[in-house]
Amino acid sequence: KLRGYHTIYIGRSISFKDLTRVGLFYPLITWVSIFTTSPSINKINTHIKEVQSFLENNSHEYWLIGNDLSNLKQKSYPLKLKIFPSVKEALSILNSINDSL
C-alpha cells in the first residue's frame, strides 16, 4: 500500500491490452504514468490518444505526470484523464482526496 492505496507497480513495457486484463479484476483503478525522459514530447500526443481509447470502455482514471506535460491543457481531455506537471501536484490532489474521506 502507498498512502493507504493498494499499489501495483508495472514497467513501461506493459501494453494497454494487458492493462485492460488487470482492470477486469478491479472495478475502479487510477493508473499513474510518470514521464521523465520518455516518451519524447513528439510522442506524448500519440500516447494520450491511446490512453483516451483505453479509458472509453471502463470507469478507470489515468493520471499523467511530468514536466513535459505542463503545456497541455487539462480541459481539452476527458475528465478521466488528469494531467499534472509534477509529482508534488499529483500528491497534493491525492492528499485532498484522503482528507475528504
N, C-alpha and C positions, 0 to 999 in steps of 0.2 A: 504494500500500500504506500502511496505517496500522498501526503497531506490528507489522509483519510479516504483516498480514492483507490480503487483497485487499478493497478497499472500493469500493462503489458508492453514490454519494450520490443520493438521489431526493427529489423535492419532496413536499409534503403532498397534492398533488392526485392522486397515483398510487393507483389502486384496487387492492383485493385481487385482482381478476381479472388485472390487469397483473402483480402480484407473482407470481401463480401461473405466468404465462408465463415470467418471469425464472427462477423456480425449476426449470423444465424443463431449463435449461442447467447447473445446478449442483446436485449431489445433497444437499448439506448447507449451508444458509445460516443464519446468525444475523442476523435482522433486528433493527434497533435503532431505536426511536422515542423521541425526547426531547420531552416535553411541557413547554412553557414557559408559555404563556398559553392554549394551545388543545390539545385540546378543553376546554371548560369542565368542571368537576367533575361536573355532572349528565349529561354525555355520555360520560364515561370508561367507565362500565359498558357502554354500547352498543358502544363501540369494542372493549372487551375481549371481548365476545361475538362480534364479527366476527373478532377475532384467533383466538379459540378455534376457530371454524368453519374458518378458513383453515388452522390447524395440523392439523386432523383427518386429512387425506389426504396428509401428507408427513412427512419426517423433520427439517424445519427447526425452529429455535428462534426465539423472539421475545422481545426484551428491551424492556421499557417503563421509561423513566427519567423521573422528575420529582417535584418536591416534593409536588404534589397527590396522588401515589400512596402517600405514606407511611402512610396509614391502611388501605391494602389489605393483606390477609393473604395471603402467598405460598402457604400451604398450601391455600387454597381454590381454587387454579388448577392446571391441569395442569403437569407438570414442564417441558414445552417452552415454557412462558410464565414468564419471570422478571421480577420487579418490583423496581426499585431506586429508592430515594428521591433518589439523587444520582448524577451522572456519576462522582464520585470513588469511590463504592462499586462501580459497574459496572467501572471501570478496575481496581480492586483485584482483582476476580474475574478479569478478563482477564489481569492480570499473573500471578496464581497459576496460570492455565492455561498461560501461556507458560513459567513456571518449571518446570512438571511435564513439559514436552516435551523 
